[in-house]
Amino acid sequence: MTFDSASSKRYDWHPMLINELPTTINPQKLCQSAPIGGSHMVGKISLGKLPNLDETLENQPTAQISVSVVFSMDSEGYCCIAGELSVDLSLICQRCMLPMIEPIRATFLVSPVVSDVQAEQLPARYEPLMVVNGEIVVTQWIAEELYLALPFVPRHDYECVSHDAYKE
């Protein structure tokens, strides 16, 4: 139970728990209708549902990406979408060329925009999130966030033996 400090009214706060995230969302509507503390969406997306997967990721269609997102309006009137994603992926170590499990964790803070001009006017704390016809395709958005979180050169944390050493 939480209190609305402005009116001292009590209200129940429950995140929107979903097994599978929706295909599309209207972020502006979710932000504007958010109660104090924001509208929460928590769910999973199968890696296989993401568009344009590269060969490294397409071999793991059953991997589940956990996503947690909060939609709210900030004090300046901007729609604010704060969230995080996490997934454990099997990647190829670029040192030894053997598979490894890499925990991917990412946080993001975005604000929906409809044009490049609007994106340039956003405060620096926000990354722009392009909206088409008022909606965002969730899988496309999460795919972009996932690709930004992937390591540039996946490697084991420990000093594994170089792939070239196996040839000798």
DSSP file (Angstrom, degrees, kcal/mol; ACC not computed):
  #  RESIDUE AA STRUCTURE BP1 BP2  ACC     N-H-->O    O-->H-N    N-H-->O    O-->H-N    TCO  KAPPA ALPHA  PHI   PSI    X-CA   Y-CA   Z-CA
    1    1 A M              0   0    0      0, 0.0     2,-0.3     0, 0.0    11,-0.2   0.000 360.0 360.0 360.0 134.8    0.0    0.0    0.0
    2    2 A T  E     -A   11   0A   0      9,-2.1     9,-2.3     7,-0.0     2,-0.4  -0.891 360.0-128.9-128.3 156.8    1.4    3.4   -1.0
    3    3 A F  E     -A   10   0A   0     -2,-0.3     2,-0.9     7,-0.2     7,-0.2  -0.882  13.1-132.0-109.8 140.4    0.2    6.9   -0.3
    4    4 A D  E >>> -A    9   0A   0      5,-2.9     4,-2.7    -2,-0.4     3,-0.6  -0.812  21.7-154.2 -82.7 109.4   -0.2    9.7   -2.8
    5    5 A S  T 345S+     0   0    0     -2,-0.9    -1,-0.2     1,-0.2    -2,-0.0   0.773  87.1  58.4 -63.5 -26.8    1.6   12.5   -1.0
    6    6 A A  T 345S+     0   0    0      1,-0.2    -1,-0.2     3,-0.1    -2,-0.0   0.885 127.0  13.5 -71.1 -37.6   -0.3   15.2   -2.7
    7    7 A S  T <45S-     0   0    0     -3,-0.6    -2,-0.2     2,-0.2    -1,-0.2   0.441  93.3-127.3-118.1  -2.2   -3.7   14.1   -1.5
    8    8 A S  T  <5 +     0   0    0     -4,-2.7     2,-0.3     1,-0.2    -3,-0.2   0.725  59.4 147.1  58.0  24.0   -2.8   11.5    1.2
    9    9 A K  E   < -A    4   0A   0     -5,-0.6    -5,-2.9     1,-0.0     2,-0.3  -0.676  46.3-127.4 -87.1 144.0   -5.0    9.0   -0.5
   10   10 A R  E     +A    3   0A   0     -2,-0.3     2,-0.3    -7,-0.2    -7,-0.2  -0.681  31.7 173.5 -88.7 144.1   -4.0    5.4   -0.4
   11   11 A Y  E     -A    2   0A   0     -9,-2.3    -9,-2.1    -2,-0.3     2,-0.4  -0.992  31.5-115.3-146.2 153.8   -3.7    3.4   -3.5
   12   12 A D        -     0   0    0     -2,-0.3     2,-0.5   -11,-0.2    -9,-0.0  -0.722  24.6-156.3 -88.6 136.8   -2.6   -0.1   -4.4
   13   13 A W        +     0   0    0     -2,-0.4    24,-0.0    22,-0.0    -2,-0.0  -0.964  20.8 163.3-115.1 121.1    0.4   -0.3   -6.7
   14   14 A H        -     0   0    0     -2,-0.5    26,-0.3    26,-0.0     2,-0.1  -0.996  34.2-124.9-135.7 130.5    0.9   -3.5   -8.7
   15   15 A P        -     0   0    0      0, 0.0     2,-1.1     0, 0.0    26,-0.2  -0.398  33.4-106.5 -68.1 152.4    3.1   -4.0  -11.7
   16   16 A M  E     -b   41   0B   0     24,-2.3    26,-2.6    -2,-0.1     2,-0.5  -0.710  42.3-161.4 -78.8 102.4    1.5   -5.2  -14.8
   17   17 A L  E     +b   42   0B   0     -2,-1.1     2,-0.4    24,-0.2    26,-0.2  -0.774  16.7 169.0 -92.6 125.9    2.9   -8.8  -14.8
   18   18 A I  E     -     0   0B   0     24,-2.9    26,-0.2    -2,-0.5     3,-0.2  -0.981  35.4-148.1-135.1 144.9    2.7  -10.5  -18.2
   19   19 A N  E    S+     0   0B   0     -2,-0.4    25,-1.4     1,-0.3     2,-0.5   0.936  95.1  26.2 -74.3 -47.5    4.2  -13.8  -19.4
   20   20 A E  E    S-b   44   0B   0     23,-0.2    -1,-0.3    25,-0.1    25,-0.2  -0.968  88.4-125.2-119.2 127.6    4.6  -12.5  -22.9
   21   21 A L        -     0   0    0     23,-1.5   118,-0.1    -2,-0.5    22,-0.0  -0.330  37.2 -95.3 -68.6 153.5    5.0   -8.8  -23.7
   22   22 A P        -     0   0    0      0, 0.0   116,-0.1     0, 0.0    -1,-0.1  -0.211  24.9-122.7 -66.4 161.0    2.5   -7.2  -26.2
   23   23 A T  S    S+     0   0    0      1,-0.2   115,-2.2   115,-0.1   116,-0.6   0.924  92.0  11.8 -69.9 -46.0    3.4   -6.9  -29.8
   24   24 A T  E     -G  137   0C   0    113,-0.2     2,-0.3   114,-0.1   113,-0.2  -0.934  66.0-168.4-131.7 155.7    2.9   -3.1  -29.9
   25   25 A I  E     -G  136   0C   0    111,-1.8   111,-2.4    -2,-0.3     3,-0.1  -0.971  24.8-132.8-138.3 155.6    2.4   -0.4  -27.3
   26   26 A N     >  -     0   0    0     -2,-0.3     4,-2.1   109,-0.2     5,-0.2  -0.883  24.8-172.7-104.1  96.3    1.4    3.2  -27.3
   27   27 A P  H  > S+     0   0    0      0, 0.0     4,-2.6     0, 0.0     5,-0.2   0.859  79.6  54.8 -64.0 -36.8    4.1    4.7  -25.0
   28   28 A Q  H  > S+     0   0    0    106,-0.4     4,-2.7     1,-0.2     5,-0.2   0.921 110.0  47.1 -63.0 -43.0    2.6    8.2  -24.8
   29   29 A K  H  > S+     0   0    0    105,-0.3     4,-2.0     1,-0.2    -1,-0.2   0.909 112.6  49.5 -64.6 -42.2   -0.7    6.8  -23.6
   30   30 A L  H  < S+     0   0    0     -4,-2.1     4,-0.2     2,-0.2    -2,-0.2   0.888 113.9  46.2 -64.8 -38.8    1.0    4.6  -21.0
   31   31 A C  H >< S+     0   0    0     -4,-2.6     3,-1.1     1,-0.2    42,-0.3   0.935 114.0  46.9 -68.3 -46.0    3.1    7.5  -19.7
   32   32 A Q  H 3< S+     0   0    0     -4,-2.7    -2,-0.2     1,-0.3    -1,-0.2   0.806 115.0  45.4 -69.3 -29.5    0.1    9.9  -19.5
   33   33 A S  T 3< S+     0   0    0     -4,-2.0    -1,-0.3    -5,-0.2    -2,-0.2   0.375  86.6 124.2 -93.6   5.7   -2.1    7.4  -17.8
   34   34 A A    <   -     0   0    0     -3,-1.1     3,-0.1    -4,-0.2    39,-0.1  -0.413  57.5-133.0 -69.5 136.4    0.6    6.3  -15.3
   35   35 A P    >   -     0   0    0      0, 0.0     3,-2.9     0, 0.0     2,-0.1  -0.235  51.6 -62.0 -72.8 175.2   -0.2    6.6  -11.6
   36   36 A I  T 3  S+     0   0    0      1,-0.3    36,-0.0    36,-0.1     0, 0.0  -0.421 134.5  30.8 -57.8 131.2    2.3    8.2   -9.3
   37   37 A G  T 3  S-     0   0    0     -3,-0.1    -1,-0.3    -2,-0.1    35,-0.0   0.214 121.4 -99.3  97.6 -14.7    5.3    5.9   -9.5
   38   38 A G    <   -     0   0    0     -3,-2.9     2,-0.5    32,-0.1    34,-0.2  -0.011  39.3 -67.2  93.8 164.0    4.6    5.0  -13.1
   39   39 A S  E     - C   0  71B   0     32,-2.6    32,-2.9    -9,-0.2     2,-0.4  -0.835  51.9-149.8 -91.5 128.2    3.0    2.2  -15.0
   40   40 A H  E     - C   0  70B   0     -2,-0.5   -24,-2.3   -26,-0.3     2,-0.4  -0.826  15.2-174.2-105.9 138.2    5.0   -1.0  -14.8
   41   41 A M  E     +bC  16  69B   0     28,-2.8    28,-2.9    -2,-0.4     2,-0.4  -0.992   6.7 176.4-130.3 124.3    5.3   -3.7  -17.3
   42   42 A V  E     +bC  17  68B   0    -26,-2.6   -24,-2.9    -2,-0.4     2,-0.3  -0.995  23.7 110.6-129.8 129.5    7.2   -6.9  -16.6
   43   43 A G  E     - C   0  67B   0     24,-2.5    24,-3.1    -2,-0.4     2,-0.3  -0.946  50.9 -93.4-172.1-167.8    7.4   -9.9  -18.9
   44   44 A K  E     -bC  20  66B   0    -25,-1.4   -23,-1.5    -2,-0.3     2,-0.4  -0.926  16.4-161.3-130.9 152.8    9.5  -12.0  -21.2
   45   45 A I  E     - C   0  65B   0     20,-1.8    20,-3.1    -2,-0.3     2,-0.3  -1.000  25.8-123.4-131.7 131.1   10.2  -12.2  -25.0
   46   46 A S  E >   - C   0  64B   0     -2,-0.4     3,-2.1    18,-0.2     4,-0.3  -0.560  18.5-131.2 -71.4 135.9   11.6  -15.2  -26.7
   47   47 A L  G >  S+     0   0    0     16,-3.2     3,-1.7     1,-0.3    15,-0.2   0.848 105.7  65.3 -55.7 -35.4   14.8  -14.5  -28.5
   48   48 A G  G 3  S+     0   0    0     13,-2.0    -1,-0.3    15,-0.3     5,-0.1   0.655  93.8  60.6 -63.9 -16.1   13.4  -16.2  -31.6
   49   49 A K  G <  S+     0   0    0     -3,-2.1    -1,-0.3    12,-0.2    -2,-0.2   0.528  81.2 103.1 -89.1  -6.6   10.7  -13.5  -31.9
   50   50 A L  S <  S-     0   0    0     -3,-1.7     3,-0.5    -4,-0.3    90,-0.1  -0.552  74.1-119.8 -78.1 141.0   13.2  -10.7  -32.3
   51   51 A P  S    S+     0   0    0      0, 0.0    -1,-0.1     0, 0.0    -2,-0.1  -0.410  83.5  13.4 -77.7 155.1   13.6   -9.4  -35.9
   52   52 A N  S    S-     0   0    0      1,-0.2     2,-0.2    -2,-0.1     6,-0.0   0.834  76.8-178.8  55.3  44.0   16.9   -9.4  -37.8
   53   53 A L        -     0   0    0     -3,-0.5    -1,-0.2    -5,-0.1     2,-0.1  -0.485  22.5-129.6 -71.4 141.6   18.8  -11.7  -35.6
   54   54 A D    >>  -     0   0    0     -2,-0.2     4,-2.2     1,-0.1     3,-0.9  -0.415  33.5 -96.0 -82.7 171.6   22.4  -12.4  -36.6
   55   55 A E  H 3> S+     0   0    0      1,-0.3     4,-0.7     2,-0.2    -1,-0.1   0.774 121.6  62.7 -62.6 -26.7   23.6  -16.0  -36.8
   56   56 A T  H 34 S+     0   0    0      1,-0.2    -1,-0.3     2,-0.1     3,-0.1   0.896 115.4  30.2 -62.9 -39.9   25.1  -15.9  -33.3
   57   57 A L  H X4 S+     0   0    0     -3,-0.9     3,-1.8     1,-0.2    -2,-0.2   0.743 104.6  71.8 -94.5 -25.6   21.7  -15.3  -31.8
   58   58 A E  H 3< S+     0   0    0     -4,-2.2    -1,-0.2     1,-0.3    -2,-0.1   0.693  88.2  66.5 -68.8 -15.6   19.3  -17.1  -34.2
   59   59 A N  T 3< S+     0   0    0     -4,-0.7    -1,-0.3     1,-0.2     3,-0.1   0.397  97.1  57.7 -82.0   4.5   20.6  -20.5  -32.9
   60   60 A Q    X   +     0   0    0     -3,-1.8     3,-1.6     1,-0.1   -13,-0.3  -0.351  59.3 150.2-127.5  51.3   19.0  -19.7  -29.5
   61   61 A P  T 3  S+     0   0    0      0, 0.0   -13,-2.0     0, 0.0   -12,-0.2   0.723  71.3  54.4 -63.6 -21.3   15.3  -19.2  -30.3
   62   62 A T  T 3  S+     0   0    0    -15,-0.2    -2,-0.0   -16,-0.1    -3,-0.0   0.566  76.6 116.8 -91.2  -7.1   14.1  -20.4  -26.9
   63   63 A A    <   -     0   0    0     -3,-1.6   -16,-3.2   -17,-0.1     2,-0.5  -0.372  61.2-137.6 -59.3 137.4   16.3  -18.1  -24.8
   64   64 A Q  E     -C   46   0B   0    -18,-0.2     2,-0.6    24,-0.1    24,-0.3  -0.877   7.3-151.0-106.1 125.8   14.0  -15.8  -22.8
   65   65 A I  E     -C   45   0B   0    -20,-3.1   -20,-1.8    -2,-0.5     2,-0.5  -0.846  13.9-145.0 -92.5 121.1   14.7  -12.1  -22.4
   66   66 A S  E     -CD  44  86B   0     20,-2.9    20,-2.0    -2,-0.6     2,-0.4  -0.756  20.8-171.3 -86.4 130.1   13.4  -10.7  -19.1
   67   67 A V  E     -CD  43  85B   0    -24,-3.1   -24,-2.5    -2,-0.5     2,-0.4  -0.978  14.8-178.3-128.3 135.3   12.1   -7.2  -19.5
   68   68 A S  E     +CD  42  84B   0     16,-2.4    16,-2.4    -2,-0.4     2,-0.4  -0.992  13.3 176.1-132.4 124.7   11.0   -4.7  -16.9
   69   69 A V  E     -CD  41  83B   0    -28,-2.9   -28,-2.8    -2,-0.4     2,-0.4  -0.977  17.8-159.8-134.8 142.0    9.8   -1.2  -17.9
   70   70 A V  E     -CD  40  82B   0     12,-3.1    12,-2.2    -2,-0.4     2,-0.5  -0.991   8.9-160.4-121.9 126.4    8.3    1.8  -16.1
   71   71 A F  E     +CD  39  81B   0    -32,-2.9   -32,-2.6    -2,-0.4     2,-0.3  -0.909  29.6 138.7-105.3 129.0    6.3    4.4  -18.1
   72   72 A S  E     - D   0  80B   0      8,-2.3     8,-3.8    -2,-0.5     2,-0.5  -0.968  50.5-107.7-157.5 170.8    5.9    7.8  -16.5
   73   73 A M  E     - D   0  79B   0    -42,-0.3     6,-0.2    -2,-0.3     2,-0.1  -0.916  35.2-138.9-104.3 133.6    5.9   11.6  -17.1
   74   74 A D    >   -     0   0    0      4,-2.7     3,-1.9    -2,-0.5     6,-0.0  -0.286  33.3 -92.5 -84.5 178.4    8.9   13.5  -15.8
   75   75 A S  T 3  S+     0   0    0      1,-0.3    -1,-0.1     2,-0.1    -2,-0.0   0.683 126.3  53.8 -66.4 -17.8    8.7   16.9  -14.0
   76   76 A E  T 3  S-     0   0    0      2,-0.1    -1,-0.3     0, 0.0    -3,-0.0   0.415 121.9-103.7 -95.4   0.8    9.3   18.6  -17.4
   77   77 A G  S <  S+     0   0    0     -3,-1.9     2,-0.3     1,-0.3    -2,-0.1   0.551  73.6 141.0  90.4   8.4    6.4   16.8  -19.1
   78   78 A Y        -     0   0    0      1,-0.1    -4,-2.7   -47,-0.0     2,-0.5  -0.634  58.9-115.2 -83.7 141.7    8.5   14.4  -21.1
   79   79 A C  E     -D   73   0B   0     -2,-0.3     2,-0.5    -6,-0.2    -6,-0.2  -0.655  37.9-159.9 -72.2 124.4    7.3   10.8  -21.5
   80   80 A C  E     -D   72   0B   0     -8,-3.8    -8,-2.3    -2,-0.5     2,-0.6  -0.938  15.6-173.9-117.2 126.2   10.0    8.7  -19.7
   81   81 A I  E     +DE  71 110B   0     29,-2.8    29,-2.7    -2,-0.5     2,-0.4  -0.946  10.0 177.4-121.6 109.1   10.5    5.0  -20.2
   82   82 A A  E     +DE  70 109B   0    -12,-2.2   -12,-3.1    -2,-0.6     2,-0.3  -0.903  17.7 136.4-110.9 138.2   13.0    3.5  -17.9
   83   83 A G  E     -DE  69 108B   0     25,-2.4    25,-2.5    -2,-0.4     2,-0.3  -0.968  35.8-137.0-164.7-179.6   13.8   -0.2  -18.0
   84   84 A E  E     -DE  68 107B   0    -16,-2.4   -16,-2.4    -2,-0.3     2,-0.3  -0.988   9.4-161.7-148.3 154.5   16.1   -3.1  -17.9
   85   85 A L  E     -DE  67 106B   0     21,-2.4    21,-2.2    -2,-0.3     2,-0.3  -0.967   7.2-175.2-135.0 154.1   16.6   -6.4  -19.8
   86   86 A S  E     +DE  66 105B   0    -20,-2.0   -20,-2.9    -2,-0.3     2,-0.3  -0.992  11.3 153.9-150.9 143.8   18.4   -9.5  -18.9
   87   87 A V  E     - E   0 104B   0     17,-2.0    17,-3.3    -2,-0.3     2,-0.6  -0.948  36.5-128.3-162.9 145.7   19.2  -12.8  -20.7
   88   88 A D  E     - E   0 103B   0    -24,-0.3     2,-0.3    -2,-0.3   -24,-0.1  -0.913  35.6-170.6-100.2 119.0   21.9  -15.4  -20.6
   89   89 A L  E     - E   0 102B   0     13,-2.5    13,-3.5    -2,-0.6     2,-0.8  -0.826  26.0-128.1-113.8 148.1   23.2  -16.0  -24.1
   90   90 A S  E     + E   0 101B   0     -2,-0.3     2,-0.3    11,-0.2    11,-0.2  -0.857  41.5 170.0 -91.6 112.6   25.6  -18.6  -25.5
   91   91 A L  E     - E   0 100B   0      9,-2.7     9,-2.5    -2,-0.8     2,-0.6  -0.774  37.1-107.4-119.0 164.7   28.2  -16.7  -27.4
   92   92 A I  E     - E   0  99B   0     -2,-0.3     2,-0.2     7,-0.2   -36,-0.0  -0.846  31.4-125.5 -96.4 121.5   31.5  -17.8  -29.0
   93   93 A C     >  -     0   0    0      5,-2.7     4,-1.8    -2,-0.6    62,-0.3  -0.481  13.7-148.2 -62.6 128.1   34.6  -16.6  -27.1
   94   94 A Q  T  4 S+     0   0    0     60,-3.4    -1,-0.2    -2,-0.2    61,-0.1   0.469  92.4  53.0 -82.8  -0.8   36.7  -14.8  -29.6
   95   95 A R  T  4 S+     0   0    0     59,-0.3    68,-2.8     3,-0.1    69,-0.3   0.865 128.1  13.4 -93.8 -52.4   39.9  -15.9  -27.9
   96   96 A C  T  4 S-     0   0    0     66,-0.3    -2,-0.2     2,-0.2    65,-0.1   0.543  92.5-130.8-103.7  -8.7   39.5  -19.7  -27.7
   97   97 A M     <  +     0   0    0     -4,-1.8    -3,-0.1     1,-0.2    65,-0.0   0.734  64.6 127.8  64.8  25.5   36.5  -20.0  -30.2
   98   98 A L        -     0   0    0     -5,-0.1    -5,-2.7     1,-0.1    -1,-0.2  -0.805  67.1 -94.5-107.7 153.2   34.6  -22.2  -27.7
   99   99 A P  E     +E   92   0B   0      0, 0.0     2,-0.3     0, 0.0    -7,-0.2  -0.293  45.2 178.5 -64.5 150.3   31.0  -21.5  -26.6
  100  100 A M  E     -E   91   0B   0     -9,-2.5    -9,-2.7     2,-0.0     2,-0.6  -0.987  31.3-116.9-147.9 152.1   30.5  -19.6  -23.3
  101  101 A I  E     -E   90   0B   0     -2,-0.3   -11,-0.2   -11,-0.2   -13,-0.0  -0.834  31.0-169.5 -93.0 124.1   27.5  -18.3  -21.4
  102  102 A E  E     -E   89   0B   0    -13,-3.5   -13,-2.5    -2,-0.6     2,-0.6  -0.954  16.3-140.9-116.8 115.9   27.4  -14.6  -21.2
  103  103 A P  E     -E   88   0B   0      0, 0.0     2,-0.6     0, 0.0   -15,-0.2  -0.659  19.0-157.7 -75.2 120.9   24.9  -12.9  -18.9
  104  104 A I  E     +E   87   0B   0    -17,-3.3   -17,-2.0    -2,-0.6     2,-0.4  -0.890  17.4 171.1-102.8 124.5   23.6   -9.8  -20.7
  105  105 A R  E     +E   86   0B   0     -2,-0.6     2,-0.3    44,-0.2   -19,-0.2  -1.000   3.8 168.8-133.5 132.4   22.2   -7.0  -18.5
  106  106 A A  E     -E   85   0B   0    -21,-2.2   -21,-2.4    -2,-0.4     2,-0.3  -1.000  19.0-159.3-146.2 145.4   21.2   -3.6  -19.7
  107  107 A T  E     -E   84   0B   0     -2,-0.3     2,-0.3   -23,-0.2   -23,-0.2  -0.903  15.9-172.8-117.5 153.1   19.4   -0.6  -18.5
  108  108 A F  E     -E   83   0B   0    -25,-2.5   -25,-2.4    -2,-0.3     2,-0.4  -0.990  19.4-164.5-145.8 153.6   17.8    2.1  -20.7
  109  109 A L  E     +E   82   0B   0     -2,-0.3    18,-2.1   -27,-0.2     2,-0.3  -0.911  29.9 161.2-138.9 106.7   16.2    5.5  -20.3
  110  110 A V  E     -Ef  81 127B   0    -29,-2.7   -29,-2.8    -2,-0.4    -2,-0.0  -0.802  28.2-153.8-127.1 164.1   14.3    6.6  -23.5
  111  111 A S  E     - f   0 128B   0     16,-2.0    18,-2.0    -2,-0.3   -31,-0.1  -0.990  29.9-114.7-138.3 130.8   11.6    9.0  -24.5
  112  112 A P  E     + f   0 129B   0      0, 0.0     2,-0.3     0, 0.0   -33,-0.2  -0.391  36.8 178.2 -69.8 140.6    9.4    8.5  -27.5
  113  113 A V  E     - f   0 130B   0     16,-2.2    18,-2.8    -2,-0.1     3,-0.1  -0.932  28.6-153.3-136.1 159.3    9.7   10.9  -30.4
  114  114 A V  S    S+     0   0    0     -2,-0.3     2,-0.3    16,-0.2    19,-0.1   0.481  78.1  24.6-111.1  -6.5    8.1   11.2  -33.8
  115  115 A S  S  > S-     0   0    0      1,-0.1     4,-1.9     0, 0.0    -1,-0.1  -0.972  75.3-111.7-152.0 164.4   10.9   13.1  -35.7
  116  116 A D  H  > S+     0   0    0     -2,-0.3     4,-2.1     2,-0.2     5,-0.1   0.852 117.8  56.7 -65.2 -34.9   14.6   13.7  -35.8
  117  117 A V  H  > S+     0   0    0      1,-0.2     4,-1.0     2,-0.2    -1,-0.2   0.930 108.0  46.5 -62.7 -45.2   13.9   17.3  -34.8
  118  118 A Q  H  4 S+     0   0    0      1,-0.2     4,-0.4     2,-0.2     3,-0.4   0.872 109.6  55.3 -64.1 -36.8   12.0   16.2  -31.7
  119  119 A A  H >< S+     0   0    0     -4,-1.9     3,-1.0     1,-0.2    -1,-0.2   0.886 104.7  52.9 -63.4 -39.0   14.9   13.8  -30.9
  120  120 A E  H 3< S+     0   0    0     -4,-2.1    -1,-0.2     1,-0.2    -2,-0.2   0.758 105.5  55.7 -68.0 -24.1   17.4   16.6  -31.0
  121  121 A Q  T 3< S+     0   0    0     -4,-1.0    -1,-0.2    -3,-0.4    -2,-0.2   0.512  83.0 110.6 -88.0  -4.9   15.3   18.6  -28.5
  122  122 A L  S <  S-     0   0    0     -3,-1.0    -3,-0.0    -4,-0.4    -9,-0.0  -0.374  81.2 -99.4 -67.1 146.5   15.3   15.8  -25.9
  123  123 A P    >   -     0   0    0      0, 0.0     3,-1.9     0, 0.0    -1,-0.1  -0.344  37.5-110.0 -59.1 151.2   17.2   16.4  -22.7
  124  124 A A  T 3  S+     0   0    0      1,-0.3    -2,-0.1    -3,-0.1    -3,-0.0   0.726 112.7  70.3 -60.3 -23.9   20.6   14.6  -22.8
  125  125 A R  T 3  S+     0   0    0      2,-0.0     2,-0.4   -15,-0.0    -1,-0.3   0.709  92.9  70.7 -69.2 -17.6   19.5   12.1  -20.2
  126  126 A Y    <   -     0   0    0     -3,-1.9   -16,-0.2   -18,-0.0    -4,-0.0  -0.796  68.7-147.7-104.6 141.4   17.1   10.5  -22.7
  127  127 A E  E     -f  110   0B   0    -18,-2.1   -16,-2.0    -2,-0.4     2,-0.2  -0.844  35.8-111.1 -92.2 141.0   17.8    8.4  -25.7
  128  128 A P  E     -f  111   0B   0      0, 0.0     2,-0.5     0, 0.0    -9,-0.0  -0.493  25.1-161.2 -74.4 144.1   15.2    9.0  -28.4
  129  129 A L  E     -f  112   0B   0    -18,-2.0   -16,-2.2    -2,-0.2     2,-0.2  -0.952  20.6-132.4-125.1 108.5   12.8    6.1  -29.3
  130  130 A M  E     -f  113   0B   0     -2,-0.5     2,-0.4   -18,-0.2   -16,-0.2  -0.399  20.5-159.7 -68.9 131.0   11.2    6.6  -32.7
  131  131 A V        -     0   0    0    -18,-2.8     2,-0.5    -2,-0.2     5,-0.2  -0.908   4.3-157.7-112.8 136.9    7.4    6.1  -32.7
  132  132 A V  B >  S-H  135   0D   0      3,-2.2     3,-1.9    -2,-0.4   -18,-0.0  -0.972  79.1 -13.8-117.1 123.8    5.4    5.3  -35.8
  133  133 A N  T 3  S-     0   0    0     -2,-0.5    -1,-0.2     1,-0.3     3,-0.1   0.843 126.8 -59.3  53.8  36.4    1.7    6.2  -35.8
  134  134 A G  T 3  S+     0   0    0      1,-0.2  -106,-0.4    -3,-0.1     2,-0.3   0.464 117.7  98.1  78.5   1.1    1.9    6.5  -32.0
  135  135 A E  B <   -H  132   0D   0     -3,-1.9    -3,-2.2  -109,-0.2     2,-0.4  -0.850  57.1-148.4-126.5 159.3    3.1    3.0  -31.4
  136  136 A I  E     -G   25   0C   0   -111,-2.4  -111,-1.8    -2,-0.3     2,-0.8  -0.978  22.1-129.5-120.7 135.6    6.3    1.1  -30.8
  137  137 A V  E  >  -G   24   0C   0     -2,-0.4     4,-2.2  -113,-0.2     3,-0.3  -0.787  22.9-152.8 -82.1 111.6    6.9   -2.5  -32.0
  138  138 A V  H  > S+     0   0    0   -115,-2.2     4,-2.9    -2,-0.8     5,-0.3   0.876  88.7  51.5 -59.3 -44.2    8.1   -4.0  -28.7
  139  139 A T  H  > S+     0   0    0   -116,-0.6     4,-2.1     1,-0.2    -1,-0.2   0.889 111.0  48.5 -63.7 -38.1   10.2   -6.8  -30.3
  140  140 A Q  H  > S+     0   0    0     -3,-0.3     4,-2.0     2,-0.2    -1,-0.2   0.924 113.4  47.4 -66.1 -44.0   12.0   -4.3  -32.6
  141  141 A W  H  X S+     0   0    0     -4,-2.2     4,-2.1     2,-0.2    -2,-0.2   0.929 113.7  46.2 -62.8 -47.5   12.7   -2.0  -29.6
  142  142 A I  H  X S+     0   0    0     -4,-2.9     4,-2.6     1,-0.2    -1,-0.2   0.864 109.3  56.2 -66.7 -35.4   14.0   -4.7  -27.3
  143  143 A A  H  X S+     0   0    0     -4,-2.1     4,-2.6    -5,-0.3    -1,-0.2   0.918 107.6  49.0 -60.5 -43.0   16.1   -6.1  -30.2
  144  144 A E  H  X S+     0   0    0     -4,-2.0     4,-1.9     1,-0.2    -2,-0.2   0.921 112.2  47.5 -62.7 -43.9   17.8   -2.7  -30.5
  145  145 A E  H  X S+     0   0    0     -4,-2.1     4,-1.1     1,-0.2    -2,-0.2   0.888 112.0  51.0 -64.7 -38.4   18.4   -2.5  -26.8
  146  146 A L  H >X S+     0   0    0     -4,-2.6     4,-1.1     1,-0.2     3,-0.6   0.934 108.6  50.2 -64.7 -46.5   19.8   -6.1  -26.7
  147  147 A Y  H 3< S+     0   0    0     -4,-2.6     3,-0.4     1,-0.3    -1,-0.2   0.866 108.3  53.5 -61.9 -35.6   22.2   -5.4  -29.6
  148  148 A L  H 3< S+     0   0    0     -4,-1.9    -1,-0.3     1,-0.2    -2,-0.2   0.791 110.0  49.3 -67.2 -26.0   23.5   -2.3  -27.8
  149  149 A A  H << S+     0   0    0     -4,-1.1   -44,-0.2    -3,-0.6    -1,-0.2   0.631  86.2 105.9 -88.7 -14.9   24.2   -4.4  -24.7
  150  150 A L  S  < S-     0   0    0     -4,-1.1     2,-0.1    -3,-0.4   -46,-0.0  -0.355  80.7-104.8 -67.3 144.4   26.1   -7.2  -26.4
  151  151 A P        -     0   0    0      0, 0.0    -1,-0.1     0, 0.0    -2,-0.1  -0.437  18.9-136.5 -67.3 142.3   29.8   -7.3  -25.9
  152  152 A F  S    S+     0   0    0      1,-0.3    -2,-0.1    -2,-0.1    -3,-0.0   0.914  99.2  18.1 -64.7 -42.8   31.8   -6.1  -28.9
  153  153 A V  S    S-     0   0    0      2,-0.0    -1,-0.3    -3,-0.0     2,-0.2  -0.874  85.8-144.4-130.3  97.3   34.3   -9.0  -28.5
  154  154 A P        +     0   0    0      0, 0.0   -60,-3.4     0, 0.0     2,-0.3  -0.426  31.9 162.1 -64.3 131.4   32.9  -11.9  -26.3
  155  155 A R        -     0   0    0    -62,-0.3     4,-0.1    -2,-0.2   -62,-0.1  -0.992  42.8 -99.1-147.2 149.8   35.6  -13.4  -24.2
  156  156 A H        -     0   0    0     -2,-0.3     4,-0.2     1,-0.1   -54,-0.0  -0.319  32.2-123.9 -60.2 152.1   35.8  -15.6  -21.2
  157  157 A D  S    S+     0   0    0      2,-0.1     2,-0.2     0, 0.0    -1,-0.1   0.808  95.4  60.7 -68.4 -29.2   36.5  -13.8  -17.9
  158  158 A Y  S    S-     0   0    0      1,-0.1     2,-1.5     0, 0.0    -2,-0.1  -0.477 106.6 -89.0 -94.8 169.2   39.5  -16.0  -17.3
  159  159 A E        -     0   0    0     -2,-0.2     2,-0.1    -4,-0.1    -2,-0.1  -0.614  53.3-174.4 -79.3  89.4   42.6  -16.3  -19.6
  160  160 A C        -     0   0    0     -2,-1.5     2,-0.3    -4,-0.2     3,-0.1  -0.388  34.3 -89.2 -80.2 164.7   41.5  -19.1  -21.9
  161  161 A V        -     0   0    0      1,-0.1    -1,-0.1    -2,-0.1     5,-0.1  -0.573  46.5-109.2 -78.1 133.5   43.9  -20.6  -24.4
  162  162 A S    >>  -     0   0    0     -2,-0.3     3,-0.9     1,-0.1     4,-0.7  -0.265  19.8-122.5 -60.0 145.6   43.9  -18.9  -27.8
  163  163 A H  H >> S+     0   0    0    -68,-2.8     3,-0.9     1,-0.3     4,-0.6   0.849 112.8  60.5 -57.6 -35.8   42.4  -20.8  -30.6
  164  164 A D  H >> S+     0   0    0    -69,-0.3     3,-0.7     1,-0.2     4,-0.7   0.806  94.4  63.3 -63.6 -30.0   45.8  -20.6  -32.5
  165  165 A A  H <4 S+     0   0    0     -3,-0.9     3,-0.5     1,-0.2    -1,-0.2   0.794  95.2  60.3 -66.4 -27.7   47.5  -22.5  -29.6
  166  166 A Y  H << S+     0   0    0     -3,-0.9    -1,-0.2    -4,-0.7    -2,-0.2   0.794  98.5  58.2 -69.2 -27.0   45.3  -25.5  -30.4
  167  167 A K  H <<        0   0    0     -3,-0.7    -1,-0.2    -4,-0.6    -2,-0.2   0.763 360.0 360.0 -73.5 -25.2   46.8  -25.7  -33.9
  168  168 A E     <        0   0    0     -4,-0.7    -1,-0.2    -3,-0.5    -2,-0.2   0.475 360.0 360.0 -77.2 360.0   50.4  -26.0  -32.7
